[in-house]
């Protein structure tokens, strides 16, 4: 390659410091070495980088373009150097995190801000999963950490977990839905006659799971809890919603809660990771998620542990 990072470093220093001599002082080189680097660069690229016709050498348009496009390369090289050093001290280049859709992702972003202050060299990659999808992401190697995985781990072991918390559910419908006019508590056979809104399990390899559906009940299947909420606000079906999502709409009257003979049990969620994982970024998240305050806010429920 004719263009080297060292040549860009020299060119950048000359432009910032204003002269070849000042650049030499900053880079702890003799002035002749700076002059030679620029002359060699001009020779290799077969372009004139500095106009030396005046009292002071100035960048030509070609030199200006080279510096403008070259500075991002210098920044990228510096970032790569820092990342390599961090990896050498135990920080992962990337941490892939599968997030269950019962977890409040806005709260999790606050955790990312805290992580950035100590682990900025580790890239974070999030995927959103439903039901057993968080476990499936670990099982298939798509994730290094699952936040909000339901209680049943995949067969075969090889995973560790710690409690995240419990999520409380409420059976809700729009006020114009027929079930809103039924006497309370409503028998389950009455609910079975009305369409349920359900979130599809995002698992790719593990057997998909369902929750809250009655045998023979017509179903509208969506991808996320927020899509489910939108469908229920539109009066398109009935379903159990996490309290943290349903409560604001109950307060406004956009949803009403149904009393039923059998309430849905709490969903117990876990943080899970492969047993052999040891990286510093993973360890930071595990320590952070061990905080009761953080866990409670992620679950957004009064019954979080």
N, C-alpha and C positions, 0 to 999 in steps of 0.2 A: 504494500500500500504506500502510495507516495505521500499521503497526508498523515502525520503522526500527531498524537496528543501533545507531545512535547513542543512541537512547532506551534500548536494552538495556544499552549500555555505562554510561550514567549510572545506571540502576537498579542494576546490579551493583556499581558503585563505592559508591553510598550504603549498600547492604546490607553490603558488606565493611568499609567504613571507619566506619560507625556514625552518620554524620550527613551532612546536605547540605553543610555547610561543609568537612568533611574530604574529601568526594568532589570538591568544587570544587578543593581544593588538589591532589589527586592528578591530576585531569584538566587542571589549569592553566586553569581557567575561573573567572569571577566567580560567587559564590553565586546571584545572580539568574538567571544562565543555566541553572544546574542546576534551580532552582525552575520556571522557564518550561518546560523540557523535560518535566518530570514533569507539570505542569499540562496541557500540550498533549497528552501521551500519554493522560492521563485523559479529556480532552475528545474525542480522536479515537476512543478505544475505548469511550467512554461507560460507564466503570467507575471505581470509587474504588480507587486503587492503594495510597494511604497513608491511615491513620486518624490524623487530626490532632487528635483530641479530647483527648488527654493532653498531658503536658509535652513528650513526645518523639514525633515521627511514627513510626508502626509500619506495616509492610506488612499490608494486608488479606489474607484468604484468596485473593482474586483476584490480588493483587500477588505473593503467594508462589508461586502457580501460574505466573504469567507469568515470574517469575525462574527457577523450576525448569526450565521448558521452554525458556526463552530462552538459558540458559547453553550448552547444546550447540550452539546456533546461533552463539554467539560463538566457541566453540572451532573450529567448522567454518570460520567466516570467517577466523580467524587461520591455520588450517592452509592454507586456499586461498590466502591472501596469501603465505604462505611458499613454497608450491608454485609460484605464478606467478613469484615472484622467482627461484626455482631454475631454472625453465624458461627465463627470460630470460638466464640465465648458461650455458645449454647442457645442462641436465639434462632428460631426457625426462619427460613426465607419467607414462608407463607404459612398461615394457619387458616384452614378451611373449617367454617363453623356452620353446622346445620341448625336452624332455628325452628322449633315447633311453632305452629301458628296460634297456640294458646298463650304464647309469651308476648308481652308488650314490647315490640321492636323499638319503639321510640325511646323507651327506658334503656334498652340495650345500647342504643347509640350514645347515650351518656357514658356508658362503660367504655365505649370505644375512645371517647375523648380522654378518659382517664388513662387508658392503655397507651395512647399516643405519647403521653409524657414520659413513658419509660421504655416502650417497645416499638418506637417509630420505624425501625428498620425492618420489622416483620409486616409483610402485607397481610391484610385480612380479607377473606373471601367468604361471603355469606350466601347460604341457600335457604329458601323458605320451604318447610316441609309440613305435611299434615298427618295426623295420627301416627302410624308406625314409620312414616317417612324419615324421621330423625334417626331412628335405629337403623333403617335401611341404608342411610347415607354412611353410617359407620361400617355397617356390614359389607357394603360394596366398595369401601375405600374412597368414597366421594367426600368424606369429611374426617377431620381429626378431632372434632369436638362436637357434641350434640347438646343443645340447650333447650330444655322443654320436651325431652323424650318421655313417652308414657311408661308405665311401670313394668311392662313385660319386655325383657331383653330378648334378642334373637337367640336361637338355640346354639349351643357349642361353646359359650363363654368367651373369654378373651377380652372382657370389658370391665371397667370399673365405673362406679357411679356414686353420686352424692345427691341428696334430696334438694330439689329446688323449691317445691311448695305444692299446695293444693289449689285448684281452681273450682270455684262454685258456679253451678249452672242454674239457669232459670228457663222455664218453658214459656215462650212468648209468641205473640202474634200481633199483627196490625189491628187497630181497633175496629176496622171495617171487615175483618175476617169473620166468617160464620162462627168459629169457635169462641170468639170474644163474647158472643151473646148466650152461650150455653151456661146453665146453672153450674156453680162450682161446689165441690170438686168434680172434674169431668172424668167419666169412666174411660179407661184406655181403649175400649172398643169404639167409643165415639171418636176419639182422636185418630184411630186407625183408618177411618173412612176419609180423612183429609190428607192432602199431599204434604209430605215432609220435605224440608230443605236440608240437604246433607252435604258435607264437605268430603270430597274424594280423598282416599288415602294416596299419598304421593310415593309410596313404595314402588320400587322397580323390580326387586328380586324377591323380597319377602312377601308372604301372603297378605293381601290388603285387609284392613280392619274397618269395621263400621261401629257406630255408636248411636244409641237413642232411636233406632229405627224399629218399627213394629212389623211383625210378619204380615206380608200382603199389603203393606202401606205404599201408595204411590209416592214416587220420589223425584225431586228436582235436585240434581247433583251439580255442585259448583266447586271451585278450586280452593277458595280460602274462606276463613271466618268472616272477613269483611264483605266478600261477595254474598255469603249466606245472610249477613245482616241486611244488606241492600235488598235481597230478594224478600226477606221477611217484612221489611219496612214497606215494600210494594204490595204486601198482602198475598204473595205467591205461595205461601205455605206456612207450616208450623214447625218449630224446632227448638231445641235447647241451645241457649246462647250463654257464653261466659258472662258473669255478672258485670265485669268491668266494661264490656261492650254494650250490654243491654241497658244498664242503669241510666245513662244519660237520656236515652230514648223513652224509658219508662217515666222519667221525671218530666219530660216534655209532652207526654201523652201520645207519642208516635208509635209506641208499643204498649201492650198490656200483658201482665203476667197471668198465666193460667195456673190454677190450683188443680193438681191431679192426685190420683190415688197412690201413684208410685213416683216419687221424685228421683231424678237422676243422681247417682252418687257422685261425690267429688272426684275430679280427675287429679291424680297424683303425678307430678312431673319430676323429672330427674335431669341432672347434668351427667353426661356419660362420655367416656373416652376409651380408646384402646389401652389395654393394660400395660403395654410395652412403651407407650409414649412418655417422653421425658423432657421435652423442650421447655425453655424458659417462658415463652409466650403462653403455652398451655398451662404451665404452673401458675402464671400470673392470673389467668382467667379463673382457674379453680380456686385460688385464694380469694379473689375478688367476689366470686359467686358464693363463697361460704358466708359472706356477710348477711345477717338476717334482714337488714334493711334493704339491701339490693334484691334479695330473693323475693321479699314481700312486694316490692314495687314492680318487679318483672311479672309476677302473677296477678298483681292488682286485685287481690281478694282479701277480705277480712279473715279468711280461714287459712291463709298461707302460713306455713310453718317456718 
